[in-house]
Structures are given as C-alpha cells and as structure tokens.
Amino acid sequence: MVKKIIELITLKGIVTLIVTLTLAIGFFLGKVGSDQFVPLATIVFMFYFHKKDGED
C-alpha cells in the first residue's frame, strides 16, 4: 500500500491530480462545460494510466 502511495507522488501523478482537480472545480463552478470536461478528463486519465511496453 505504501509503495502505491509513493508511486502516486511522482511528477506525472502530481500533474495528473492538479489537472483533474482544476477541471473538476471548473466544471462544478460552471467555467468548463461538459462538452469540454469529458474529453479533457479522458485525455488526462489515459495519460496517467497508459503503460509503455515492457512496464509492469
């Protein structure tokens, strides 16, 4: 469990969390429409969860 938390605290993880939180806050405040939120959130999550060949 600790290893997973440590892996989350990487530059990639921090950037993903910041972008996700910013999008979510903008969405709930009405600054970002659903037509913008869904594709951007999908891109961010695909960036974070994508594994290159050879990675476990």
DSSP file (Angstrom, degrees, kcal/mol; ACC not computed):
  #  RESIDUE AA STRUCTURE BP1 BP2  ACC     N-H-->O    O-->H-N    N-H-->O    O-->H-N    TCO  KAPPA ALPHA  PHI   PSI    X-CA   Y-CA   Z-CA
    1    1 A M     >        0   0    0      0, 0.0     4,-1.8     0, 0.0     5,-0.2   0.000 360.0 360.0 360.0 -42.8    0.0    0.0    0.0
    2    2 A V  H  >  +     0   0    0      1,-0.2     4,-2.5     2,-0.2     5,-0.2   0.885 360.0  55.6 -64.3 -38.1    2.8    2.4    0.9
    3    3 A K  H  > S+     0   0    0      1,-0.2     4,-2.3     2,-0.2    -1,-0.2   0.898 106.3  50.8 -61.6 -40.4    4.5    1.6   -2.4
    4    4 A K  H  > S+     0   0    0      2,-0.2     4,-1.4     1,-0.2    -1,-0.2   0.886 110.7  48.8 -64.8 -39.3    1.4    2.6   -4.3
    5    5 A I  H  X S+     0   0    0     -4,-1.8     4,-1.2     2,-0.2    -2,-0.2   0.900 110.9  50.1 -66.8 -41.0    1.2    5.9   -2.4
    6    6 A I  H  < S+     0   0    0     -4,-2.5     3,-0.4     1,-0.2    -2,-0.2   0.894 108.9  52.1 -64.6 -39.3    4.9    6.6   -3.1
    7    7 A E  H  < S+     0   0    0     -4,-2.3     6,-0.3     1,-0.2    -1,-0.2   0.820 104.6  57.4 -65.2 -30.3    4.3    5.8   -6.8
    8    8 A L  H  < S+     0   0    0     -4,-1.4     2,-1.8     1,-0.2    -1,-0.2   0.826  93.1  71.3 -68.1 -31.4    1.4    8.3   -6.8
    9    9 A I  S  < S+     0   0    0     -4,-1.2     2,-0.3    -3,-0.4    -1,-0.2  -0.455  75.2 112.7 -88.9  65.6    3.8   11.1   -5.6
   10   10 A T  S  > S-     0   0    0     -2,-1.8     4,-2.9    -3,-0.2     5,-0.2  -0.795  84.4-101.6-122.4 169.2    5.7   11.4   -8.9
   11   11 A L  H  > S+     0   0    0     -2,-0.3     4,-2.6     1,-0.2     5,-0.2   0.922 124.6  50.5 -58.7 -43.4    5.7   14.4  -11.2
   12   12 A K  H  > S+     0   0    0      1,-0.2     4,-2.1     2,-0.2    -1,-0.2   0.909 112.9  46.1 -61.4 -43.1    3.3   12.5  -13.5
   13   13 A G  H  > S+     0   0    0     -6,-0.3     4,-2.4     2,-0.2    -2,-0.2   0.894 112.8  49.2 -67.6 -40.8    1.0   11.8  -10.7
   14   14 A I  H  X S+     0   0    0     -4,-2.9     4,-2.5     2,-0.2    -2,-0.2   0.919 112.0  48.1 -66.0 -44.1    1.1   15.3   -9.3
   15   15 A V  H  X S+     0   0    0     -4,-2.6     4,-2.6    -5,-0.2     5,-0.2   0.914 111.7  50.9 -62.4 -42.7    0.4   16.9  -12.7
   16   16 A T  H  X S+     0   0    0     -4,-2.1     4,-2.5    -5,-0.2    -2,-0.2   0.921 111.6  47.0 -61.4 -44.9   -2.5   14.5  -13.3
   17   17 A L  H  X S+     0   0    0     -4,-2.4     4,-2.7     2,-0.2     5,-0.2   0.909 112.8  49.0 -64.4 -42.2   -4.0   15.3   -9.9
   18   18 A I  H  X S+     0   0    0     -4,-2.5     4,-2.5     2,-0.2    -2,-0.2   0.938 114.0  44.9 -63.8 -47.0   -3.6   19.1  -10.4
   19   19 A V  H  X S+     0   0    0     -4,-2.6     4,-2.5     2,-0.2    -2,-0.2   0.914 114.6  49.3 -64.4 -42.2   -5.2   19.0  -13.9
   20   20 A T  H  X S+     0   0    0     -4,-2.5     4,-2.6    -5,-0.2    -2,-0.2   0.927 113.0  46.2 -63.2 -45.7   -8.0   16.7  -12.7
   21   21 A L  H  X S+     0   0    0     -4,-2.7     4,-2.7     2,-0.2     5,-0.2   0.905 112.5  50.8 -64.0 -41.2   -8.8   18.9   -9.7
   22   22 A T  H  X S+     0   0    0     -4,-2.5     4,-2.5    -5,-0.2    -2,-0.2   0.923 112.4  46.2 -62.6 -44.5   -8.7   22.0  -11.9
   23   23 A L  H  X S+     0   0    0     -4,-2.5     4,-2.4     2,-0.2    -2,-0.2   0.915 113.6  49.0 -63.4 -43.1  -11.1   20.5  -14.4
   24   24 A A  H  X S+     0   0    0     -4,-2.6     4,-2.6     2,-0.2    -2,-0.2   0.918 112.6  46.9 -64.9 -43.8  -13.4   19.3  -11.7
   25   25 A I  H  X S+     0   0    0     -4,-2.7     4,-1.9     1,-0.2     6,-0.2   0.930 113.3  49.1 -64.1 -45.0  -13.5   22.6   -9.9
   26   26 A G  H  <>S+     0   0    0     -4,-2.5     5,-2.4    -5,-0.2     6,-1.7   0.876 111.6  50.5 -60.7 -37.9  -14.1   24.5  -13.2
   27   27 A F  H ><5S+     0   0    0     -4,-2.4     3,-0.9     4,-0.2    -2,-0.2   0.937 112.0  45.3 -65.8 -47.1  -16.8   22.1  -14.1
   28   28 A F  H 3<5S+     0   0    0     -4,-2.6    -1,-0.2     1,-0.3    -2,-0.2   0.765 113.0  51.0 -71.8 -24.2  -18.7   22.5  -10.8
   29   29 A L  T 3<5S-     0   0    0     -4,-1.9    -1,-0.3    -5,-0.2    -2,-0.2   0.514 116.4-114.8 -87.1  -5.0  -18.3   26.2  -10.9
   30   30 A G  T < 5S+     0   0    0     -3,-0.9    -3,-0.2    -4,-0.5    -2,-0.1   0.609  87.5 113.2  84.2  12.6  -19.7   26.3  -14.5
   31   31 A K  S   <S+     0   0    0     -5,-2.4     2,-0.5    -6,-0.2    -4,-0.2   0.746  75.0  47.5 -85.4 -26.0  -16.5   27.5  -16.1
   32   32 A V  S    S-     0   0    0     -6,-1.7    -2,-0.2    -9,-0.1    -1,-0.2  -0.975  83.0-140.5-119.7 122.7  -15.9   24.3  -18.0
   33   33 A G    >>  -     0   0    0     -2,-0.5     4,-2.8     1,-0.1     3,-1.1  -0.319  24.4-111.8 -77.8 163.5  -18.8   22.8  -19.9
   34   34 A S  H 3> S+     0   0    0      1,-0.3     4,-1.8     2,-0.2    -1,-0.1   0.817 117.7  62.5 -65.7 -28.9  -19.4   19.1  -20.1
   35   35 A D  H 34 S+     0   0    0      1,-0.2    -1,-0.3     2,-0.2    -3,-0.0   0.730 115.0  33.4 -68.2 -19.9  -18.5   19.1  -23.8
   36   36 A Q  H <> S+     0   0    0     -3,-1.1     4,-1.7     2,-0.1    -2,-0.2   0.763 115.0  57.2 -98.0 -36.5  -15.0   20.2  -22.7
   37   37 A F  H  X S+     0   0    0     -4,-2.8     4,-3.0     1,-0.2     5,-0.3   0.929 101.9  52.1 -65.5 -48.7  -14.7   18.4  -19.4
   38   38 A V  H  X S+     0   0    0     -4,-1.8     4,-2.2     1,-0.2     5,-0.2   0.934 112.8  41.8 -61.1 -51.2  -15.3   14.8  -20.7
   39   39 A P  H  > S+     0   0    0      0, 0.0     4,-2.2     0, 0.0    -1,-0.2   0.913 117.5  47.9 -64.3 -38.7  -12.7   14.8  -23.5
   40   40 A L  H  X S+     0   0    0     -4,-1.7     4,-2.3     2,-0.2    -2,-0.2   0.924 112.5  47.9 -67.0 -43.1  -10.1   16.6  -21.3
   41   41 A A  H  X S+     0   0    0     -4,-3.0     4,-2.5    -5,-0.2     5,-0.2   0.892 111.4  51.9 -63.7 -38.7  -10.6   14.3  -18.3
   42   42 A T  H  X S+     0   0    0     -4,-2.2     4,-2.5    -5,-0.3    -2,-0.2   0.917 109.6  48.9 -63.0 -43.6  -10.4   11.3  -20.6
   43   43 A I  H  X S+     0   0    0     -4,-2.2     4,-2.2     2,-0.2    -2,-0.2   0.918 111.6  49.5 -62.2 -43.6   -7.1   12.5  -22.1
   44   44 A V  H  X S+     0   0    0     -4,-2.3     4,-2.0     1,-0.2    -2,-0.2   0.932 113.4  45.3 -62.8 -46.4   -5.6   13.2  -18.6
   45   45 A F  H  X S+     0   0    0     -4,-2.5     4,-2.7     1,-0.2    -1,-0.2   0.874 112.1  51.4 -67.9 -36.1   -6.6    9.7  -17.3
   46   46 A M  H  X S+     0   0    0     -4,-2.5     4,-1.3    -5,-0.2    -1,-0.2   0.891 109.4  51.8 -65.6 -38.0   -5.3    8.0  -20.4
   47   47 A F  H  < S+     0   0    0     -4,-2.2    -2,-0.2    -5,-0.2    -1,-0.2   0.912 115.0  41.9 -61.7 -43.0   -2.0    9.9  -20.0
   48   48 A Y  H  < S+     0   0    0     -4,-2.0    -2,-0.2     1,-0.2    -1,-0.2   0.907 120.4  39.0 -74.3 -42.3   -1.8    8.7  -16.3
   49   49 A F  H  < S+     0   0    0     -4,-2.7     2,-0.2    -5,-0.1    -1,-0.2   0.529  86.9 112.2 -90.9  -5.3   -2.9    5.1  -16.7
   50   50 A H     <  -     0   0    0     -4,-1.3     2,-0.4    -5,-0.2    -4,-0.0  -0.495  52.2-158.2 -69.3 132.1   -1.1    4.4  -20.0
   51   51 A K        -     0   0    0     -2,-0.2     2,-0.1     4,-0.1     3,-0.1  -0.932  10.9-131.8-112.5 135.8    1.7    1.9  -19.7
   52   52 A K    >   -     0   0    0     -2,-0.4     3,-2.0     1,-0.1     2,-0.1  -0.420  43.3 -80.3 -76.1 158.8    4.6    1.6  -22.1
   53   53 A D  T 3  S+     0   0    0      1,-0.3    -1,-0.1    -2,-0.1     3,-0.1  -0.370 119.1  25.8 -59.4 133.9    5.6   -1.8  -23.5
   54   54 A G  T 3  S+     0   0    0      1,-0.4     2,-0.3    -3,-0.1    -1,-0.3   0.292  93.4 116.9  95.1 -10.3    7.8   -3.6  -21.0
   55   55 A E    <         0   0    0     -3,-2.0    -1,-0.4     1,-0.1    -4,-0.1  -0.674 360.0 360.0 -89.6 147.4    6.4   -1.8  -17.9
   56   56 A D              0   0    0     -2,-0.3    -1,-0.1    -3,-0.1    -3,-0.0   0.417 360.0 360.0 -94.9 360.0    4.7   -3.7  -15.2
